[in-house]
C-alpha cells in the first residue's frame, strides 16, 4: 500500500509587542495517503526557513532564535 507523508513547520512572528504567540506554532506531520490526517504535532518547536530536515526515522529542527537542534 502506498503511503505519503509531509512535514510542515509553522512559525510565529518574532516578538511582536503586546501580541500573544500564535497558538498553532510548531512542526506538524501529516499523512496524505491512504487517509488524509494529522499524525503528530511538535508544539513549541519553531524553525526558521530551510532549518528543517527529515529522514526515514528522524525529524531534525534547528530552533528559531536558539542554539539548539532537536
C-alpha positions, 0 to 999 in steps of 0.5 A, spaced: 500 500 500 502 506 498 503 511 503 505 519 503 507 523 508 509 531 509 512 535 514 510 542 515 513 547 520 509 553 522 512 559 525 510 565 529 512 572 528 518 574 532 516 578 538 511 582 536 509 587 542 503 586 546 501 580 541 500 573 544 504 567 540 500 564 535 497 558 538 498 553 532 506 554 532 510 548 531 512 542 526 506 538 524 506 531 520 501 529 516 499 523 512 496 524 505 495 517 503 491 512 504 487 517 509 488 524 509 490 526 517 494 529 522 499 524 525 503 528 530 504 535 532 511 538 535 508 544 539 513 549 541 518 547 536 519 553 531 524 553 525 526 558 521 526 557 513 530 551 510 532 549 518 528 543 517 530 536 515 527 529 515 529 522 514 526 515 514 526 515 522 528 522 524 525 529 524 531 534 525 529 542 527 534 547 528 530 552 533 528 559 531 532 564 535 536 558 539 542 554 539 539 548 539 537 542 534 532 537 536 
